[in-house]
Each structure stands twice: as structure tokens, then as C-alpha cells.
């Protein structure tokens, strides 16, 4: 009986170990927040992950890796489907240039260079001041649900690597959606218009 009990414990430990290993390459969304600024609504988010040896080898050999941050802002409606107010996508390209021996991180027209892969990943994992809604987007005085995630976009890999990504877990890197409530701050009070009484204006002539 003791042998059976010990075997069961070993199986439980093995199952937990396999489960952790299966998720070892996943991205964790540590925190995220929306901030109201003059230009609109910006997102700050922190992610945590490591590249497995296969991905490190690929980027070090010149294979570009494309990371995507997806953001959604919806307004829940009990009588119908939720209303999608904002949907945004941020793409970041991680590459290595052998001649300069530098890693490069590109976001739109912005490009940064780093001496090591860890330095590049440190910046990649921290999204700052991403404008997800400009000032023209009107938000109601109600609760919204914001959602953010990060993933490695394997559809942008070179074709041979796309095939590998379909069959190998080593090429899959993504986070679950992190959802949190957001309530728009009240608009600033309208300026108070002051006018001098007609009688006072008349006495000043």
C-alpha cells in the first residue's frame, strides 16, 4: 500500500512538472494600466518572458521575430453583445545584425540598437505611452473592460520557419489576455464666463 501511495505522489509531481514545463515559454502580463493624457488614452504594460534556445538561435542567425501587443476596450451591455470601443495592435520587430553585432528593436519608424539580447528584451517587455485612443474617441461615464496580451506572430516568420511553428511548441510564445476594469475620469469643468454688469461698465467710461 505504501508503494502505491508513493507511486501516486510521484505521478502527481511528474504531472505538475510537465505542466510547468509546457508553460515555461509563455509570456506573463504582469500589470497594465490606462492613463488619460491630453492626446487621448495611453497604455503602460509590463510583460515577462525568456526566449527559449531555439528562438535565441533563430534571432542570432538573422531570423526576425515579430512581437505583437493586442489591446481592446469594450463596454459591457447586459441586453446585447459587448460594444467594442477600441481595438489596437502594436508590432515590434526584433533582429540581429552580424556586421554591427547589435540587436535592433523596431516599432514603426522608431528603431533602437542594443549590445545584448537581454537589453533588447528588457525594452521589449515594457510598453510605455502607447496611444490606444486619441482625444476624438468619446467614452461614456460608465465602466469599460480593457484587455491586453502579447504574442509572437509566427505568420510573419520566413516560410520554412512557419512550417516549424505549426508542429513545434518551441516556436509558440504568447500570453493570455489580461482584463481589467477602466472608468473614464470626469471631464474638466467648463471655464466660468464672467461679465461685468452694465452699470459697472458705464461708470468706467
TORDREN-722007 format. One record per residue: residue in one letter; x, y, z of N, C-alpha, C, O in turn. Coordinates in steps of 0.2 Angstrom, whole numbers, padded with zeros to 4 digits, always signed. Layout:
AXYZXYZXYZXYZ...
! end
This chain:
X+0004-0006+0000+0000+0000+0000+0004+0006+0000+0003+0011-0003X+0010+0006+0004+0014+0012+0004+0017+0013-0003+0018+0019-0005X+0019+0008-0006+0022+0008-0013+0017+0012-0018+0019+0016-0022X+0011+0010-0017+0006+0013-0022+0005+0020-0020+0004+0024-0025X+0005+0022-0014+0004+0029-0012+0010+0033-0014+0009+0039-0016X+0016+0030-0013+0022+0034-0016+0022+0035-0023+0024+0040-0026X+0019+0030-0027+0019+0030-0034+0014+0035-0036+0015+0039-0041X+0008+0036-0032+0003+0041-0034+0007+0048-0033+0005+0053-0037X+0010+0049-0028+0014+0055-0026+0018+0057-0032+0019+0063-0034X+0022+0052-0034+0027+0053-0039+0024+0055-0046+0026+0060-0050X+0018+0052-0047+0014+0054-0053+0011+0061-0053+0011+0065-0058X+0009+0063-0047+0007+0070-0046+0012+0075-0047+0011+0080-0051X+0018+0074-0044+0024+0078-0045+0026+0078-0052+0028+0084-0055X+0026+0073-0056+0028+0072-0063+0023+0076-0067+0025+0080-0072X+0017+0076-0066+0011+0079-0069+0012+0087-0068+0012+0091-0073X+0014+0089-0062+0015+0096-0061+0021+0099-0065+0021+0104-0067X+0026+0095-0065+0032+0097-0068+0031+0097-0076+0033+0102-0079X+0027+0093-0079+0026+0093-0086+0022+0099-0087+0023+0102-0092X+0017+0101-0083+0013+0106-0084+0017+0113-0084+0015+0117-0088X+0021+0113-0079+0025+0119-0078+0030+0120-0085+0031+0125-0087X+0033+0114-0087+0037+0114-0092+0033+0116-0099+0036+0120-0103X+0027+0114-0099+0023+0116-0105+0022+0123-0106+0021+0126-0111X+0022+0127-0100+0020+0134-0100+0026+0138-0099+0026+0144-0097X+0032+0135-0099+0038+0138-0097+0040+0144-0102+0043+0149-0100X+0038+0143-0108+0039+0148-0113+0034+0153-0114+0034+0157-0119X+0029+0153-0110+0023+0158-0111+0025+0165-0108+0030+0165-0104X+0021+0170-0111+0023+0177-0109+0018+0178-0103+0012+0176-0103X+0020+0181-0098+0016+0184-0092+0015+0191-0093+0020+0195-0093X+0009+0193-0092+0007+0200-0092+0007+0202-0084+0002+0200-0081X+0012+0206-0082+0012+0207-0075+0008+0212-0073+0004+0212-0068X+0007+0218-0077+0002+0223-0075+0001+0227-0081+0005+0227-0086X-0004+0231-0081-0006+0236-0086-0011+0241-0083-0015+0240-0079X-0010+0247-0086-0015+0252-0084-0016+0257-0090-0011+0258-0094X-0021+0261-0090-0023+0266-0094-0022+0273-0091-0024+0273-0085X-0019+0277-0095-0018+0284-0092-0021+0289-0097-0020+0289-0103X-0025+0294-0094-0028+0299-0098-0023+0305-0099-0021+0307-0094X-0022+0307-0105-0017+0312-0106-0021+0317-0111-0026+0315-0114X-0017+0322-0113-0020+0327-0117-0022+0324-0124-0027+0326-0128X-0017+0320-0127-0018+0317-0133-0023+0312-0134-0026+0310-0139X-0025+0309-0128-0031+0304-0128-0029+0299-0122-0029+0301-0116X-0029+0292-0124-0028+0287-0119-0022+0283-0120-0021+0280-0126X-0017+0282-0116-0011+0279-0117-0011+0272-0112-0014+0273-0107X-0008+0267-0115-0007+0261-0111+0000+0260-0109+0005+0261-0113X+0001+0258-0102+0008+0256-0100+0007+0249-0098+0002+0247-0094X+0011+0244-0100+0010+0237-0098+0017+0234-0097+0022+0236-0101X+0018+0229-0093+0024+0226-0091+0023+0218-0093+0018+0215-0090X+0028+0215-0097+0027+0208-0098+0034+0205-0096+0039+0208-0094X+0033+0198-0095+0039+0195-0093+0040+0188-0097+0035+0184-0097X+0045+0187-0100+0047+0180-0103+0054+0180-0105+0058+0185-0105X+0056+0174-0107+0063+0172-0109+0062+0169-0116+0057+0165-0117X+0067+0170-0120+0067+0166-0127+0070+0159-0125+0075+0159-0122X+0067+0154-0128+0070+0148-0127+0076+0147-0132+0077+0151-0136X+0080+0142-0131+0086+0141-0135+0085+0141-0143+0089+0144-0146X+0079+0138-0145+0078+0138-0152+0076+0145-0155+0079+0147-0160X+0073+0149-0151+0071+0156-0153+0077+0161-0153+0079+0165-0157X+0082+0160-0147+0088+0163-0147+0092+0162-0153+0095+0166-0156X+0093+0155-0155+0097+0153-0160+0094+0156-0167+0098+0159-0171X+0088+0157-0168+0085+0159-0174+0086+0167-0175+0089+0169-0180X+0085+0171-0169+0086+0178-0170+0094+0179-0171+0095+0184-0174X+0098+0175-0167+0105+0176-0168+0108+0175-0175+0113+0177-0177X+0104+0171-0179+0106+0169-0185+0103+0173-0191+0103+0172-0197X+0099+0179-0188+0097+0183-0193+0089+0183-0195+0087+0186-0199X+0086+0178-0191+0079+0177-0192+0075+0183-0188+0076+0183-0182X+0071+0187-0191+0067+0192-0187+0062+0189-0184+0058+0185-0186X+0061+0191-0177+0055+0189-0173+0050+0195-0172+0052+0201-0171X+0044+0194-0174+0039+0199-0173+0035+0198-0167+0031+0193-0167X+0035+0203-0163+0030+0203-0157+0025+0207-0158+0026+0213-0160X+0019+0205-0156+0013+0209-0156+0009+0210-0150+0008+0205-0146X+0007+0216-0148+0003+0218-0142-0004+0220-0145-0004+0225-0148X-0009+0216-0143-0016+0217-0144-0019+0221-0138-0018+0219-0133X-0023+0226-0140-0027+0229-0135-0034+0230-0137-0036+0232-0143X-0039+0229-0132-0046+0230-0134-0049+0234-0128-0047+0233-0122X-0054+0238-0129-0058+0241-0124-0065+0241-0126-0067+0243-0131X-0069+0237-0122-0076+0236-0123-0080+0239-0118-0078+0239-0112X-0086+0240-0120-0091+0242-0115-0097+0237-0114-0100+0235-0119X-0097+0234-0108-0102+0228-0107-0109+0231-0108-0111+0236-0105X-0113+0226-0111-0120+0228-0111-0124+0222-0110-0123+0216-0113X-0128+0222-0104-0132+0216-0102-0137+0214-0107-0139+0208-0107X-0140+0219-0111-0145+0217-0116-0143+0214-0122-0147+0212-0126X-0136+0215-0124-0134+0213-0131-0127+0212-0130-0124+0212-0125X-0123+0211-0136-0116+0209-0136-0112+0215-0133-0115+0221-0134X-0107+0214-0130-0102+0220-0128-0100+0224-0134-0099+0222-0140X-0100+0231-0133-0098+0235-0138-0091+0236-0138-0088+0238-0133X-0087+0235-0144-0080+0236-0145-0079+0243-0146-0081+0245-0152X-0076+0247-0142-0075+0254-0142-0068+0255-0146-0068+0259-0150X-0063+0251-0144-0056+0252-0146-0053+0246-0147-0054+0241-0143X-0049+0245-0153-0045+0239-0155-0039+0241-0158-0039+0244-0163X-0033+0240-0155-0027+0242-0157-0022+0236-0157-0023+0231-0154X-0017+0237-0162-0012+0232-0162-0005+0235-0163-0004+0240-0167X+0000+0234-0159+0007+0236-0159+0011+0231-0161+0012+0225-0158X+0015+0232-0166+0020+0227-0169+0027+0229-0167+0029+0235-0169X+0031+0225-0165+0038+0226-0163+0043+0221-0166+0041+0215-0166X+0048+0223-0170+0052+0218-0174+0059+0218-0170+0062+0223-0170X+0061+0212-0169+0067+0210-0165+0072+0207-0170+0070+0202-0173X+0078+0210-0172+0083+0207-0177+0090+0208-0174+0091+0211-0169X+0094+0204-0177+0101+0204-0175+0105+0205-0182+0104+0202-0187X+0110+0210-0181+0114+0212-0187+0121+0210-0185+0124+0212-0181X+0124+0205-0189+0130+0202-0188+0136+0207-0189+0141+0207-0185X+0135+0211-0194+0141+0216-0195+0142+0221-0189+0148+0222-0187X+0137+0223-0187+0137+0228-0181+0137+0225-0174+0139+0228-0169X+0135+0218-0174+0135+0214-0168+0130+0217-0163+0131+0218-0157X+0124+0220-0166+0119+0223-0162+0112+0220-0163+0111+0218-0169X+0108+0220-0158+0101+0218-0159+0097+0225-0160+0099+0230-0157X+0092+0224-0164+0088+0230-0165+0081+0229-0164+0078+0223-0166X+0078+0234-0161+0071+0233-0160+0067+0239-0163+0069+0245-0162X+0063+0237-0168+0059+0242-0172+0052+0242-0170+0049+0237-0170X+0049+0248-0169+0042+0249-0168+0040+0255-0173+0041+0261-0171X+0037+0254-0178+0035+0259-0183+0042+0262-0186+0046+0259-0189X+0042+0269-0185+0048+0272-0188+0054+0273-0182+0059+0275-0184X+0052+0270-0176+0057+0271-0171+0061+0264-0171+0059+0259-0171X+0068+0265-0171+0072+0260-0170+0078+0261-0165+0081+0266-0165X+0079+0256-0161+0084+0256-0156+0089+0250-0156+0087+0245-0159X+0095+0251-0155+0100+0246-0155+0103+0245-0148+0103+0249-0144X+0105+0238-0147+0107+0236-0141+0113+0231-0142+0113+0228-0147X+0117+0231-0137+0123+0227-0137+0122+0220-0136+0126+0215-0138X+0117+0218-0132+0115+0211-0130+0108+0210-0131+0103+0214-0131X+0106+0203-0131+0099+0201-0132+0095+0203-0126+0089+0205-0127X+0098+0202-0120+0094+0204-0114+0092+0211-0114+0087+0213-0111X+0097+0216-0116+0095+0223-0116+0089+0224-0120+0085+0228-0119X+0089+0221-0126+0083+0222-0131+0077+0219-0128+0072+0222-0129X+0077+0213-0125+0071+0210-0122+0069+0215-0116+0063+0215-0115X+0073+0218-0112+0071+0222-0107+0067+0228-0109+0062+0230-0106X+0068+0231-0115+0064+0236-0118+0058+0233-0121+0053+0236-0120X+0059+0228-0124+0053+0224-0127+0047+0223-0122+0041+0223-0124X+0049+0221-0116+0044+0219-0111+0041+0224-0108+0037+0223-0104X+0043+0231-0109+0040+0236-0106+0037+0241-0111+0040+0245-0114X+0030+0241-0112+0027+0246-0116+0025+0252-0113+0022+0252-0107X+0027+0258-0115+0026+0264-0112+0023+0269-0117+0025+0270-0122X+0018+0272-0114+0015+0278-0118+0012+0276-0125+0013+0280-0129X+0009+0270-0125+0006+0268-0132-0001+0271-0132-0005+0270-0128X-0002+0276-0137-0008+0279-0138-0013+0274-0141-0013+0273-0147X-0018+0272-0137-0023+0267-0139-0029+0270-0141-0033+0267-0145X-0030+0277-0139-0036+0280-0141-0035+0288-0141-0033+0290-0136X-0036+0291-0147-0035+0298-0147-0040+0302-0144-0045+0299-0142X-0039+0308-0143-0044+0313-0140-0051+0313-0143-0056+0315-0140X-0051+0311-0150-0058+0311-0153-0062+0305-0151-0068+0305-0153X-0060+0300-0148-0064+0294-0146-0068+0296-0139-0065+0298-0134X-0074+0296-0140-0079+0298-0134-0081+0292-0130-0083+0287-0133X-0079+0292-0124-0081+0287-0119-0086+0289-0114-0086+0295-0112X-0091+0285-0113-0096+0287-0108-0094+0286-0101-0089+0283-0099X-0098+0289-0097-0097+0289-0090-0099+0282-0087-0104+0282-0083X-0096+0277-0088-0098+0270-0086-0091+0266-0086-0086+0268-0088X-0092+0260-0084-0086+0255-0083-0085+0252-0090-0090+0250-0093X-0079+0251-0092-0076+0248-0098-0072+0242-0095-0070+0242-0090X-0071+0237-0100-0066+0232-0099-0061+0232-0104-0062+0232-0110X-0055+0233-0101-0049+0234-0105-0045+0227-0105-0045+0223-0100X-0042+0225-0111-0039+0218-0112-0033+0219-0116-0032+0223-0121X-0027+0216-0114-0021+0217-0117-0017+0210-0117-0018+0206-0112X-0014+0208-0122-0009+0202-0122-0004+0204-0127-0004+0208-0131X+0002+0199-0126+0007+0199-0131+0008+0192-0134+0007+0187-0130X+0011+0192-0140+0012+0186-0143+0017+0186-0149+0018+0192-0151X+0020+0181-0150+0025+0180-0156+0021+0179-0162+0018+0174-0162X+0021+0183-0167+0017+0182-0173+0021+0178-0178+0025+0180-0181X+0019+0171-0178+0023+0166-0182+0021+0167-0189+0024+0164-0193X+0016+0170-0191+0014+0171-0198+0018+0176-0202+0018+0176-0208X+0023+0180-0198+0027+0184-0201+0034+0181-0202+0039+0184-0204X+0035+0175-0199+0042+0172-0200+0043+0170-0207+0038+0169-0211X+0049+0169-0209+0050+0166-0216+0047+0159-0217+0046+0155-0212X+0045+0157-0223+0040+0152-0224+0043+0145-0221+0039+0142-0218X+0049+0143-0221+0051+0137-0218+0050+0137-0211+0049+0132-0208X+0051+0143-0207+0050+0143-0200+0043+0143-0198+0041+0141-0193X+0038+0145-0203+0031+0145-0202+0029+0138-0201+0025+0136-0197X+0032+0133-0205+0030+0126-0205+0032+0123-0199+0029+0119-0196X+0038+0125-0196+0041+0123-0190+0036+0125-0184+0035+0121-0179X+0034+0131-0185+0029+0134-0179+0023+0130-0179+0020+0130-0174X+0021+0127-0184+0014+0123-0184+0015+0117-0180+0010+0114-0178X+0021+0114-0180+0022+0107-0177+0026+0107-0171+0026+0102-0167X+0029+0113-0169+0034+0113-0163+0032+0118-0158+0030+0124-0160X+0031+0116-0152+0029+0121-0147+0035+0126-0145+0033+0131-0142X+0041+0125-0148+0046+0129-0146+0045+0136-0150+0049+0141-0148X+0041+0136-0155+0040+0142-0159+0034+0146-0157+0032+0151-0160X+0031+0144-0151+0025+0147-0149+0026+0151-0143+0029+0148-0138X+0024+0157-0143+0026+0161-0137+0020+0167-0137+0020+0171-0141X+0016+0166-0131+0011+0171-0131+0008+0171-0124+0010+0167-0120X+0004+0176-0122+0002+0177-0116-0006+0176-0116-0009+0177-0121X-0009+0175-0110-0017+0175-0110-0019+0182-0110-0014+0187-0109X-0025+0184-0111-0027+0190-0111-0028+0193-0103-0030+0189-0099X-0025+0198-0102-0026+0201-0095-0032+0207-0096-0031+0211-0100X-0037+0206-0092-0043+0210-0092-0043+0214-0086-0042+0211-0080X-0045+0220-0086-0046+0225-0080-0051+0230-0082-0052+0232-0088X-0054+0232-0077-0059+0237-0077-0056+0244-0078-0051+0246-0075X-0060+0249-0082-0057+0255-0083-0063+0260-0083-0068+0259-0087X-0063+0265-0079-0069+0270-0079-0066+0277-0081-0061+0279-0077X-0068+0280-0086-0065+0286-0088-0066+0292-0083-0071+0292-0079X-0061+0296-0082-0061+0301-0077-0066+0306-0079-0067+0307-0085X-0069+0310-0075-0074+0315-0077-0070+0321-0081-0065+0322-0079X-0074+0324-0086-0071+0329-0089-0069+0335-0085-0073+0336-0080X-0065+0339-0087-0063+0345-0083-0069+0350-0083-0073+0350-0088X-0070+0354-0078-0076+0358-0078-0075+0364-0083-0069+0366-0084X-0081+0366-0086-0080+0371-0091-0078+0378-0088-0080+0379-0082X-0074+0382-0091-0072+0388-0088-0078+0392-0087-0083+0393-0091X-0078+0396-0081-0084+0400-0079-0083+0407-0083-0078+0410-0082X-0088+0409-0087-0088+0415-0090-0090+0421-0086-0096+0421-0083X-0086+0426-0085-0088+0432-0081-0089+0438-0085-0085+0439-0089X-0094+0441-0083-0096+0448-0087-0097+0453-0082-0100+0452-0077X-0095+0459-0083-0096+0464-0079-0103+0467-0080-0105+0467-0085X-0106+0469-0074-0113+0472-0075-0113+0478-0079-0108+0482-0080X-0118+0479-0083-0119+0485-0087-0118+0492-0084-0115+0496-0086X-0120+0492-0077-0120+0498-0074-0112+0499-0072-0110+0505-0072X-0108+0494-0071-0101+0495-0069-0097+0497-0075-0093+0501-0074X-0099+0494-0081-0096+0496-0087-0097+0504-0088-0093+0507-0091X-0103+0506-0087-0105+0513-0088-0101+0518-0084-0099+0523-0086X-0099+0516-0078-0096+0520-0073-0089+0521-0075-0085+0526-0073X-0086+0516-0079-0079+0516-0081-0077+0520-0087-0071+0521-0089X-0082+0523-0090-0081+0527-0096-0078+0534-0094-0077+0538-0099
! end
